[in-house]
Amino acid sequence: MTTPNSTTTAPISGLTESQRLAAIIVPCVLGGILLIGILSFVIMKVREKRQTEGTYRPSSEEQAGSRMETNSTLKLPPEERLI
């Protein structure tokens, strides 16, 4: 039975430290880029949908209209009279 030499620097997995580090960093970076791309696409689609589809709320329009002040400089039409 032979014993492995203690001076051997090769790791058990067969990969060097820089290769293991690259195997961790590269998928993380690619996954991050993919996630950013997907989120950007979803945000653009949500904004587009909000622009093309809305909700009709006449009560809020009525409340906003009642808060508007009437301009006193407007000329009133002549009063209608019976003949």
VMD Tcl script that draws the C-alpha trace (Angstrom):
set ca {
  {0.00 0.00 0.00}
  {1.38 3.39 -0.98}
  {0.71 6.66 0.78}
  {0.34 9.91 -1.13}
  {3.25 12.27 -1.02}
  {2.61 15.12 1.47}
  {4.41 17.63 -0.77}
  {1.83 17.32 -3.58}
  {-0.01 20.64 -4.12}
  {-2.84 19.35 -6.33}
  {-6.19 19.45 -4.53}
  {-8.36 16.40 -4.24}
  {-11.01 17.79 -6.62}
  {-8.48 18.27 -9.42}
  {-9.04 22.03 -9.66}
  {-6.70 24.75 -8.57}
  {-7.87 27.51 -6.23}
  {-8.17 30.03 -9.06}
  {-10.27 27.57 -11.09}
  {-12.59 26.97 -8.14}
  {-12.90 30.71 -7.60}
  {-13.71 31.23 -11.29}
  {-16.27 28.41 -11.11}
  {-18.05 30.34 -8.36}
  {-17.73 33.91 -9.68}
  {-18.61 33.39 -13.35}
  {-22.06 31.80 -12.76}
  {-22.84 34.42 -10.11}
  {-22.00 37.29 -12.47}
  {-23.93 35.73 -15.36}
  {-26.91 35.06 -13.08}
  {-26.83 38.66 -11.86}
  {-26.76 40.00 -15.40}
  {-29.65 37.72 -16.35}
  {-31.64 38.80 -13.29}
  {-31.08 42.49 -14.08}
  {-32.20 41.89 -17.66}
  {-35.37 40.09 -16.60}
  {-36.23 42.78 -14.03}
  {-35.69 45.53 -16.60}
  {-37.98 43.77 -19.06}
  {-40.72 43.28 -16.45}
  {-40.52 46.92 -15.33}
  {-40.78 48.13 -18.94}
  {-43.83 45.93 -19.57}
  {-45.56 47.10 -16.38}
  {-45.01 50.74 -17.31}
  {-46.29 50.10 -20.82}
  {-49.41 48.40 -19.47}
  {-50.09 51.28 -17.10}
  {-49.90 53.72 -20.00}
  {-52.30 51.78 -22.19}
  {-54.72 50.48 -19.57}
  {-56.14 52.59 -16.81}
  {-59.05 52.73 -14.46}
  {-61.94 55.11 -14.81}
  {-62.79 56.83 -11.52}
  {-65.38 59.53 -12.11}
  {-65.79 60.21 -8.39}
  {-62.20 61.39 -8.11}
  {-62.73 63.60 -11.17}
  {-65.86 65.10 -9.62}
  {-64.06 65.83 -6.37}
  {-61.17 67.42 -8.23}
  {-63.60 69.52 -10.28}
  {-65.37 70.87 -7.21}
  {-62.10 72.15 -5.79}
  {-61.46 74.33 -8.83}
  {-62.25 77.99 -8.35}
  {-64.40 79.73 -10.92}
  {-62.84 82.68 -12.60}
  {-64.77 85.84 -11.72}
  {-63.55 87.62 -14.85}
  {-65.66 85.39 -17.09}
  {-68.47 87.26 -18.77}
  {-71.85 85.78 -17.99}
  {-74.24 85.23 -20.90}
  {-77.21 87.58 -21.13}
  {-80.21 86.52 -19.08}
  {-83.00 84.94 -21.09}
  {-86.36 86.69 -20.92}
  {-89.85 85.73 -21.87}
  {-91.60 87.76 -24.54}
}
mol new
graphics top color blue
foreach p $ca { graphics top sphere $p radius 0.5 }
foreach p [lrange $ca 0 end-1] q [lrange $ca 1 end] { graphics top cylinder $p $q radius 0.2 }
display resetview
